[in-house]
Amino acid sequence: VSGSGFTPAGSHSAQNVAAGRAHAPHTSMFVRMLLRAAVLRRGRAASALFAMVVAAAVATAMLNLYVDVQAKLRREFRNYGANIILVGKDGASLPANALAQAETVLAGRGVLAPFALVVARTGDGQSIVVAGADFDQVRQLDRWWSVSNWPSAPQQALVGVRALAAVSPKNQPFDLEFQGHTIHLTSAGTVRTGAAEDSRVYLSLPEFVAWTGVQPSTIEVAATGSPEEIATIMHQMEQAIPGADVRPVRQIMEGEARVLGKTRATLLAAAALIILTAALCVLSTLMGWVFDRRRDFAIMKALGASDRLLNGFFAAEAAALGAIGAIVGFVLGIGIAAWIGRANFHAPVVPRFSVLPFVLAGSMVVTLLSAILPISLLRRVQPAVILRGE
Amino acid sequence: MFVRLVYESFRRQKRRKLLAGAAITLGVTVATAMIAVATDIGDKMNRELRTIGANLLVTPQEDTLDVEIGGVNLKPPSDGAFLSEADLPKIKGTFWHNNITGFAPVLPVNVTLERDGKTENLTLLGTYFAKKISFGKEEFTTGVHATHPWWKVSGAWPDDSSRDVLLGERLAARLSAKTGDELALSGRQLHVDGIVSTGGPEDDEVVGPIALAQEIIGKPGAVRRVYVSALTKPEDALGRRDPKSMSGPVYDRWYCSPYPQSIAYQLQEAIPHSHAEQIRQVAQNEGAVLTRIEGLIFLVTLAALFASALAVSAAMATAIFERRAEVGLMKALGAGRFAVASIFFAEATLLALMGGLIGFAAGGMLAQQIGRSIFNSEITISPVLFPVILAIAVMVTFAGSAAAIRKAVGLDPVFALRGEL
């Protein structure tokens, strides 16, 4: 690049050199000055660039986290289980196709599990609630269930910790009776939840239906997505299954909304503070750098450079620094965000390229500001005064 | 001479010192605010998570099985054991009473509604709405207000000493009853104060003061269950251990940590013949969510500390770099490397202390502002943090200046004075 204005010595006459220089594009000198400024004062240019990179990286990471944290926390909240419950209207059981319909509507946007419940009698005549459920689905939906061993073979039941004392205190096989039909069961393991499940006996759904003839009366749905998306799913389910009453689990929805909102607000406040600090750091480093080069400035001015050219020169320098810093910082910031995602949420934070324009624009504004401010101060001073070192 | 040099440097270079001081102040402000937010976020989020409902349940120890489907209890109301209402204030006498944000006893009873000559069986849920209770000298208010904050009432909440009731939303729609109506329930004329909407089984029930439910089944002081809402710490390996298998010191540590298990254990001790257990759906997930949020804010705080350290060191480096002519002069007059370095370090310490002081105060105010605008409650910064913050400020300022000072003392006085570096 530096050779573009010159021709090899000796091969042409002085006239040619002059002509060559005259025809050389004007920008080449401009570009050369920019490059020389960066190369000659490597240390300070590097420290200015470093500040810019760090600021852009921190800004990118914070913005990325801010955009992504909602999705991450929603996933955590889905561990609370169902946020929508389908029950038969007016106490009736659900229509036979309800489960298939609900699965079609959900289309992978969450998990669901059907439950069928009856009151049966134990061998000594005590009333007990027996439930039929699909154990694989329950495992996904209700992760907080503390289960000693999931049933795997036929005629095995999952017995609540409190129900165990009533049906099988010595872990012996037991009989349950419902409307004259008796079923013979063994206990595969116990379930502890601290709630109503502790007093129940769970069977696999096909066995339950074969024994009682009762179809599922409740479908619990854990739908993922924003409140609007969940409202849409609920609406679609109401349309698809007219015989069902679709109810939101309000405490889960409200708690989720509150915690998410507050976390995002806190993160936004933190991001604002951090970005402000980083921007000020860039501003002070860059202003120091530009101020330091007041001699260059004075020489250029003394040699007849116009104010416009000088402004352009320092602005171009700042813009180049801002752009390089922003892009390197962006890549670094994505890395930091991904690491935080992995360390804290055990899932990578997806890179959001929508953040890039903001980081780029912000970097430009900060670098231009930190170049223009000292220049406008220096412009008022005579070059001679600066060159004398006063 | 040393003191005079430092003093004069501050007197004469007010602008530069002000700039460096401002950078330090800003850095410390951000760091203090973020540390304050990070130390308090667990508690704040814990309170927000209480919106999801009670995380502990106290039941009678020798109870018969619950026969409950879809929230409707099919067990005969007089069957099984009861807790005594008189024992409930003792909940506030446990070790972790400050962590218990509220509790609500419930007593579901069967009632018959007589209406237009027909009768219908309904469930009346007796509970506390916002009852004033005193334990020792302490007075507090508790009830479903605190433990079930998602309940919405149109109309008015009944008074706990009245005989007024709330009607569940779906029940009210079915009966086309409204606020202000009179209902004939099990031979009593009861006034409907409002319609309650919960999204749960209560929507099909009548909710009234617990004394009314006790009167209906003729068991004064009887309570079926108590829902307790407590601020807990996410459980870890120690929290999951069985207290019976612990040795003395481990047991003390377990007992004095607000794990769901240890609070449940203490509730069981406080209320005779009771069995307390965590509601795993709430308690377990709460721990997971809290750990994530705390971890996130901790990492963000690290980023904030890093950014403010960088800002401080950038400002210090610029300030020292601008004074290389001065360094050249000092060295030309015979000052050693040590003398030059100690002057700069003394200046840096002074700046750091002043910046740290102002920054700590400003950061405290900022944290308070954040707390008030996001959580509607104060985030107070503990004075214990003050020396820590000051030490961090001095350390960061030192670290930031070290490279610049090293460069400055290594300068050749001739070049420095000619301004050629």
Chai-1 contact restraints between the chains, C-beta under 6 A:
chainA,res_idxA,chainB,res_idxB,connection_type,confidence,min_distance_angstrom,max_distance_angstrom,comment,restraint_id
A,A51,B,A314,contact,1.0,0.0,6.0,A-B,restraint_1
A,V54,B,L310,contact,1.0,0.0,6.0,A-B,restraint_2
A,V58,B,A303,contact,1.0,0.0,6.0,A-B,restraint_3
A,V58,B,A307,contact,1.0,0.0,6.0,A-B,restraint_4
A,E76,B,A288,contact,1.0,0.0,6.0,A-B,restraint_5
A,E76,B,V289,contact,1.0,0.0,6.0,A-B,restraint_6
A,E76,B,R292,contact,1.0,0.0,6.0,A-B,restraint_7
A,N79,B,N285,contact,1.0,0.0,6.0,A-B,restraint_8
A,Y80,B,N285,contact,1.0,0.0,6.0,A-B,restraint_9
A,L117,B,I69,contact,1.0,0.0,6.0,A-B,restraint_10
A,V119,B,V67,contact,1.0,0.0,6.0,A-B,restraint_11
A,S127,B,V67,contact,1.0,0.0,6.0,A-B,restraint_12
A,I128,B,L65,contact,1.0,0.0,6.0,A-B,restraint_13
A,V129,B,V67,contact,1.0,0.0,6.0,A-B,restraint_14
A,W144,B,R280,contact,1.0,0.0,6.0,A-B,restraint_15
A,W144,B,Q281,contact,1.0,0.0,6.0,A-B,restraint_16
A,W144,B,Q284,contact,1.0,0.0,6.0,A-B,restraint_17
A,A166,B,L65,contact,1.0,0.0,6.0,A-B,restraint_18
A,T193,B,R280,contact,1.0,0.0,6.0,A-B,restraint_19
A,G194,B,L57,contact,1.0,0.0,6.0,A-B,restraint_20
A,G194,B,E277,contact,1.0,0.0,6.0,A-B,restraint_21
A,G194,B,Q278,contact,1.0,0.0,6.0,A-B,restraint_22
A,G194,B,I279,contact,1.0,0.0,6.0,A-B,restraint_23
A,G194,B,R280,contact,1.0,0.0,6.0,A-B,restraint_24
A,A195,B,I279,contact,1.0,0.0,6.0,A-B,restraint_25
A,A196,B,E68,contact,1.0,0.0,6.0,A-B,restraint_26
A,S199,B,L65,contact,1.0,0.0,6.0,A-B,restraint_27
A,S199,B,D66,contact,1.0,0.0,6.0,A-B,restraint_28
A,R247,B,G199,contact,1.0,0.0,6.0,A-B,restraint_29
A,P248,B,G199,contact,1.0,0.0,6.0,A-B,restraint_30
A,R250,B,W150,contact,1.0,0.0,6.0,A-B,restraint_31
A,R250,B,G199,contact,1.0,0.0,6.0,A-B,restraint_32
A,Q251,B,I52,contact,1.0,0.0,6.0,A-B,restraint_33
A,Q251,B,G53,contact,1.0,0.0,6.0,A-B,restraint_34
A,Q251,B,W150,contact,1.0,0.0,6.0,A-B,restraint_35
A,E254,B,T51,contact,1.0,0.0,6.0,A-B,restraint_36
A,E254,B,W150,contact,1.0,0.0,6.0,A-B,restraint_37
A,G255,B,T51,contact,1.0,0.0,6.0,A-B,restraint_38
A,G255,B,I52,contact,1.0,0.0,6.0,A-B,restraint_39
A,R258,B,E48,contact,1.0,0.0,6.0,A-B,restraint_40
A,R258,B,T51,contact,1.0,0.0,6.0,A-B,restraint_41
A,V259,B,E48,contact,1.0,0.0,6.0,A-B,restraint_42
A,K262,B,E48,contact,1.0,0.0,6.0,A-B,restraint_43
A,K262,B,I374,contact,1.0,0.0,6.0,A-B,restraint_44
A,T263,B,I293,contact,1.0,0.0,6.0,A-B,restraint_45
A,A265,B,I374,contact,1.0,0.0,6.0,A-B,restraint_46
A,T266,B,I374,contact,1.0,0.0,6.0,A-B,restraint_47
A,A269,B,I370,contact,1.0,0.0,6.0,A-B,restraint_48
A,A270,B,V300,contact,1.0,0.0,6.0,A-B,restraint_49
A,L273,B,V30,contact,1.0,0.0,6.0,A-B,restraint_50
A,I274,B,A303,contact,1.0,0.0,6.0,A-B,restraint_51
A,I274,B,A304,contact,1.0,0.0,6.0,A-B,restraint_52
A,I274,B,A307,contact,1.0,0.0,6.0,A-B,restraint_53
A,T277,B,V30,contact,1.0,0.0,6.0,A-B,restraint_54
A,T277,B,A307,contact,1.0,0.0,6.0,A-B,restraint_55
A,T277,B,S308,contact,1.0,0.0,6.0,A-B,restraint_56
A,T277,B,A311,contact,1.0,0.0,6.0,A-B,restraint_57
A,A278,B,A307,contact,1.0,0.0,6.0,A-B,restraint_58
A,L280,B,A311,contact,1.0,0.0,6.0,A-B,restraint_59
A,C281,B,L310,contact,1.0,0.0,6.0,A-B,restraint_60
A,C281,B,A311,contact,1.0,0.0,6.0,A-B,restraint_61
A,C281,B,A314,contact,1.0,0.0,6.0,A-B,restraint_62
A,S284,B,A314,contact,1.0,0.0,6.0,A-B,restraint_63
A,S284,B,A315,contact,1.0,0.0,6.0,A-B,restraint_64
A,S284,B,T318,contact,1.0,0.0,6.0,A-B,restraint_65
A,T285,B,A314,contact,1.0,0.0,6.0,A-B,restraint_66
A,G288,B,T318,contact,1.0,0.0,6.0,A-B,restraint_67
A,I340,B,L299,contact,1.0,0.0,6.0,A-B,restraint_68
A,N344,B,G295,contact,1.0,0.0,6.0,A-B,restraint_69
A,N344,B,L296,contact,1.0,0.0,6.0,A-B,restraint_70
A,G389,B,G419,contact,1.0,0.0,6.0,A-B,restraint_71
